[in-house]
Amino acid sequence: MAPAAAQTTTAPVSTQPAADATGASIRDPWEKFNRKVDKFNHAVDKVTMKPVMQVYKGVVPGVARDHISLAIANLAEPVTAINDLLQLHFGNLLKTVTRFGYNSTIGLGGLFDAAAAAGTPGHVADFGQTLGRWGVKPGPYVVLPFFGPSDLRDTLGLAVDNFGDPVALTYMHLTTTQGAVRVGLVITDLRVRLDPALQAAEEAADPYAFARAGYAQHRAALVRQARGEAEVLADYGADPAPADPAPATPPSADTPASATLAPVSSPAPASVEPPK
């Protein structure tokens, strides 16, 4: 269960497409329903994931949480590799495969980002981004129960990435103990990293609109990245990816404003370059 992206307010429901900070149109024809789902997600988060996050942060030292985040990101590398291939980014594919092998061995199962220390930083590719890279439009904005902000394209992408995750299919299926542990850690880690963004959204005049604009901008930036356009992604108040306290230091990363739960995903780079 992922946290809601933002607390819903009683702001009036618009009948026209919303615009983000860049002036781009965000189609939200289901805004009235989306706001109700957003409110539900926030209520669920308040009594479930937020207390779990607080206990997790209170019990697990920050250094340990950092290494857990790195291990979670390492398990997401196979999904990134598949999408690198589908995007025809063979340079990135080679880097991803190298990172997964290096970090899974030298990095002790991903607890240390040894590959980044050796000069091979990570990146993220998902199926929603892959669809966008080949011209599929995002479609209407939608807030998914438990998962948070999305759109039709990314909803399909989320399903494909999760059901096609090689790690889950071969070793960490949800029905196994290790699979259940992985999902639990992914959700908790995601909630910790999203907390600053969620707090920022709650302080906005209209938290729902804030989360919607942040999500749309972030996903559009990732699609432009996949098409080869370099840019810097805004962090929307999210924490950067944990710095590895060991000699192997991972790349800086941010968390998207969405609370979309993708157990096979890892944080998107704060600074992205055209794929090779």
Stockholm file with secondary structure:
# STOCKHOLM 1.0

chainA/1-276         MAPAAAQTTTAPVSTQPAADATGASIRDPWEKFNRKVDKFNHAVDKVTMKPVMQVYKGVVPGVARDHISLAIANLAEPVTAINDLLQLHFGNLLKTVTRFGYNSTIGLGGLFDAAAAAGTPGHVADFGQTLGRWGVKPGPYVVLPFFGPSDLRDTLGLAVDNFGDPVALTYMHLTTTQGAVRVGLVITDLRVRLDPALQAAEEAADPYAFARAGYAQHRAALVRQARGEAEVLADYGADPAPADPAPATPPSADTPASATLAPVSSPAPASVEPPK
#=GR chainA/1-276 SS CCCCSSCCCCCCCCSSCEECTTCCEECCTTHHHHHHHHHHHHHHHHHTHHHHHHHHHHHSCHHHHHHHHHHHHHHTHHHHHHHHHHTTCHHHHHHHHHHHHHHHHTTTTTTSCHHHHTTCCCCCCCHHHHHHHTTCCCCSEEEETTTEEEEHHHHHHHHHHHHTCHHHHHTCCTTSHHHHHHHHHHHHHHHHHHHHHHHHHHTSSSHHHHHHHHHHHHHHHHHHHHTTCCEECCCTTCCCCCCCSSSSCCCCEECCSCCCCCTTCCCEESEECCCC
#=GC SS_cons         CCCCSSCCCCCCCCSSCEECTTCCEECCTTHHHHHHHHHHHHHHHHHTHHHHHHHHHHHSCHHHHHHHHHHHHHHTHHHHHHHHHHTTCHHHHHHHHHHHHHHHHTTTTTTSCHHHHTTCCCCCCCHHHHHHHTTCCCCSEEEETTTEEEEHHHHHHHHHHHHTCHHHHHTCCTTSHHHHHHHHHHHHHHHHHHHHHHHHHHTSSSHHHHHHHHHHHHHHHHHHHHTTCCEECCCTTCCCCCCCSSSSCCCCEECCSCCCCCTTCCCEESEECCCC
//
